[in-house]
Amino acid sequence: MLSVRLPKDLETRLDFLAAQTNRTKSFYAIEALTRHIEELEDIYLSEKAYKEFLLSGEEALSADEARKTLGL
């Protein structure tokens, strides 16, 4: 179960869409999350991994160095 407080303008738009299409607001909330969760995961999890890499002190390789190391 998830409870979300929406900004008034977004709630108004969601109410209108639901009323015009005879679907529930929950239907559209699930639809929006389903369509965008992968993008959000990519953004925030890669940002987290990058910060962890920076804190690790490991040395980064250039793309050319990485290809050479991997024999590509």
MDAnalysis code that builds the backbone (N, CA, C; Angstrom):
import MDAnalysis as mda
import numpy as np

u = mda.Universe.empty(216, n_residues=72, atom_resindex=np.repeat(np.arange(72), 3), trajectory=True)
u.add_TopologyAttr("name", ["N", "CA", "C"] * 72)
u.add_TopologyAttr("resid", np.arange(1, 73))
u.add_TopologyAttr("resname", ["MET", "LEU", "SER", "VAL", "ARG", "LEU", "PRO", "LYS", "ASP", "LEU", "GLU", "THR", "ARG", "LEU", "ASP", "PHE", "LEU", "ALA", "ALA", "GLN", "THR", "ASN", "ARG", "THR", "LYS", "SER", "PHE", "TYR", "ALA", "ILE", "GLU", "ALA", "LEU", "THR", "ARG", "HIS", "ILE", "GLU", "GLU", "LEU", "GLU", "ASP", "ILE", "TYR", "LEU", "SER", "GLU", "LYS", "ALA", "TYR", "LYS", "GLU", "PHE", "LEU", "LEU", "SER", "GLY", "GLU", "GLU", "ALA", "LEU", "SER", "ALA", "ASP", "GLU", "ALA", "ARG", "LYS", "THR", "LEU", "GLY", "LEU"])
u.atoms.positions = np.array([
    [0.848, -1.183, 0.000],
    [0.000, 0.000, 0.000],
    [0.886, 1.237, 0.000],
    [0.526, 2.196, -0.799],
    [1.284, 3.434, -0.926],
    [0.306, 4.596, -0.886],
    [0.637, 5.589, -0.109],
    [-0.172, 6.800, -0.046],
    [0.712, 7.950, -0.500],
    [0.218, 8.747, -1.447],
    [1.016, 9.830, -2.011],
    [0.210, 11.126, -1.968],
    [0.858, 12.177, -1.494],
    [0.229, 13.496, -1.492],
    [0.699, 14.217, -2.756],
    [-0.228, 14.547, -3.625],
    [0.096, 15.179, -4.904],
    [-0.080, 16.687, -4.830],
    [0.737, 17.422, -5.605],
    [0.476, 18.860, -5.741],
    [-0.920, 19.052, -6.346],
    [-1.588, 20.122, -5.951],
    [-2.977, 20.359, -6.360],
    [-3.157, 20.323, -7.874],
    [-2.248, 20.939, -8.630],
    [-2.411, 20.973, -10.091],
    [-2.321, 19.571, -10.696],
    [-1.446, 18.742, -10.161],
    [-1.316, 17.380, -10.671],
    [-2.540, 16.554, -10.295],
    [-3.033, 16.754, -9.081],
    [-4.234, 16.037, -8.657],
    [-5.435, 16.427, -9.519],
    [-5.540, 17.698, -9.853],
    [-6.632, 18.167, -10.713],
    [-6.558, 17.511, -12.083],
    [-5.376, 17.454, -12.652],
    [-5.203, 16.818, -13.962],
    [-5.549, 15.334, -13.894],
    [-5.097, 14.670, -12.827],
    [-5.368, 13.250, -12.662],
    [-6.863, 13.002, -12.479],
    [-7.527, 13.822, -11.691],
    [-8.980, 13.716, -11.514],
    [-9.701, 13.854, -12.854],
    [-9.293, 14.848, -13.636],
    [-9.927, 15.085, -14.932],
    [-9.727, 13.893, -15.876],
    [-8.498, 13.411, -15.960],
    [-8.198, 12.268, -16.829],
    [-9.014, 11.049, -16.418],
    [-9.051, 10.770, -15.128],
    [-9.802, 9.605, -14.638],
    [-11.291, 9.739, -14.964],
    [-11.838, 10.928, -14.751],
    [-13.260, 11.143, -15.023],
    [-13.580, 11.028, -16.502],
    [-12.719, 11.558, -17.349],
    [-12.957, 11.549, -18.794],
    [-12.802, 10.162, -19.412],
    [-12.046, 9.291, -18.779],
    [-11.758, 7.976, -19.361],
    [-12.398, 6.820, -18.590],
    [-13.130, 7.162, -17.530],
    [-13.778, 6.143, -16.693],
    [-12.778, 5.121, -16.145],
    [-11.613, 5.604, -15.791],
    [-10.597, 4.774, -15.134],
    [-10.317, 5.390, -13.765],
    [-9.684, 4.616, -12.908],
    [-9.385, 5.127, -11.576],
    [-8.074, 5.909, -11.577],
    [-7.943, 6.759, -10.584],
    [-6.675, 7.476, -10.414],
    [-5.558, 6.475, -10.131],
    [-5.868, 5.420, -9.418],
    [-4.865, 4.387, -9.134],
    [-4.360, 3.741, -10.421],
    [-5.258, 3.533, -11.368],
    [-4.846, 2.956, -12.653],
    [-3.758, 3.823, -13.277],
    [-3.976, 5.131, -13.308],
    [-3.003, 6.021, -13.945],
    [-1.725, 6.178, -13.124],
    [-1.826, 6.112, -11.814],
    [-0.623, 6.168, -10.984],
    [0.245, 4.938, -11.246],
    [-0.373, 3.775, -11.321],
    [0.370, 2.543, -11.611],
    [0.953, 2.604, -13.019],
    [0.187, 3.100, -13.968],
    [0.654, 3.228, -15.353],
    [1.886, 4.139, -15.427],
    [1.825, 5.272, -14.744],
    [2.953, 6.216, -14.762],
    [4.192, 5.596, -14.133],
    [4.042, 4.939, -12.998],
    [5.181, 4.309, -12.341],
    [5.757, 3.189, -13.195],
    [4.894, 2.394, -13.777],
    [5.350, 1.281, -14.616],
    [6.171, 1.792, -15.793],
    [5.728, 2.868, -16.402],
    [6.426, 3.405, -17.577],
    [7.744, 4.091, -17.231],
    [7.869, 4.609, -16.010],
    [9.031, 5.442, -15.695],
    [9.965, 4.896, -14.621],
    [9.619, 3.782, -13.984],
    [10.455, 3.281, -12.895],
    [11.847, 2.891, -13.388],
    [11.948, 2.314, -14.588],
    [13.259, 1.910, -15.103],
    [14.157, 3.129, -15.317],
    [13.589, 4.182, -15.833],
    [14.355, 5.416, -16.038],
    [14.844, 5.979, -14.698],
    [13.968, 5.967, -13.699],
    [14.353, 6.457, -12.379],
    [15.432, 5.579, -11.749],
    [15.307, 4.269, -11.919],
    [16.340, 3.360, -11.420],
    [17.677, 3.659, -12.076],
    [17.667, 3.837, -13.383],
    [18.907, 4.143, -14.103],
    [19.556, 5.410, -13.567],
    [18.770, 6.439, -13.373],
    [19.302, 7.723, -12.925],
    [19.861, 7.630, -11.511],
    [19.047, 7.187, -10.578],
    [19.435, 7.259, -9.171],
    [20.408, 6.160, -8.760],
    [20.279, 4.963, -9.324],
    [21.204, 3.898, -8.961],
    [22.574, 4.109, -9.594],
    [22.615, 4.665, -10.804],
    [23.920, 4.950, -11.407],
    [24.606, 6.100, -10.669],
    [23.837, 7.072, -10.229],
    [24.398, 8.173, -9.441],
    [24.994, 7.643, -8.129],
    [24.284, 6.723, -7.489],
    [24.769, 6.110, -6.250],
    [26.054, 5.328, -6.507],
    [26.076, 4.537, -7.579],
    [27.262, 3.744, -7.909],
    [28.448, 4.651, -8.214],
    [28.213, 5.757, -8.906],
    [29.284, 6.694, -9.235],
    [29.870, 7.314, -7.963],
    [29.016, 7.717, -7.038],
    [29.492, 8.287, -5.783],
    [30.319, 7.256, -5.004],
    [29.850, 6.005, -4.996],
    [30.598, 4.951, -4.315],
    [31.959, 4.736, -4.978],
    [31.993, 4.798, -6.305],
    [33.257, 4.657, -7.026],
    [34.212, 5.779, -6.644],
    [33.720, 7.004, -6.625],
    [34.575, 8.134, -6.263],
    [35.128, 7.986, -4.849],
    [34.302, 7.520, -3.940],
    [34.741, 7.345, -2.552],
    [35.715, 6.179, -2.399],
    [35.691, 5.231, -3.332],
    [36.558, 4.057, -3.223],
    [38.023, 4.399, -3.475],
    [38.254, 5.495, -4.197],
    [39.617, 5.880, -4.516],
    [40.225, 5.091, -5.663],
    [39.427, 4.220, -6.282],
    [39.935, 3.458, -7.425],
    [40.268, 4.399, -8.579],
    [41.246, 3.988, -9.373],
    [41.639, 4.783, -10.523],
    [40.749, 4.421, -11.710],
    [40.305, 5.415, -12.422],
    [39.468, 5.197, -13.601],
    [40.342, 4.988, -14.828],
    [39.815, 4.227, -15.777],
    [40.491, 4.032, -17.054],
    [39.774, 4.841, -18.124],
    [40.520, 5.320, -19.101],
    [39.889, 5.952, -20.246],
    [39.242, 4.853, -21.078],
    [38.394, 5.228, -22.002],
    [37.757, 4.242, -22.879],
    [38.815, 3.474, -23.664],
    [39.825, 4.165, -24.157],
    [40.903, 3.496, -24.903],
    [41.659, 2.506, -24.026],
    [41.951, 2.913, -22.783],
    [42.643, 2.018, -21.861],
    [41.811, 0.790, -21.538],
    [40.524, 0.992, -21.345],
    [39.635, -0.131, -21.036],
    [39.572, -1.108, -22.201],
    [39.450, -0.592, -23.438],
    [39.419, -1.474, -24.620],
    [40.722, -2.270, -24.727],
    [41.833, -1.608, -24.504],
    [43.137, -2.282, -24.595],
    [43.246, -3.368, -23.515],
    [42.856, -3.031, -22.300],
    [42.909, -3.987, -21.198],
    [42.030, -5.206, -21.477],
    [40.876, -4.962, -22.098],
    [39.946, -6.052, -22.397],
    [40.240, -6.738, -23.719],
    [41.205, -6.244, -24.446],
    [41.556, -6.840, -25.726],
    [40.539, -6.601, -26.820],
    [39.907, -5.455, -26.778],
    [38.870, -5.133, -27.776],
    [39.417, -4.251, -28.885],
])
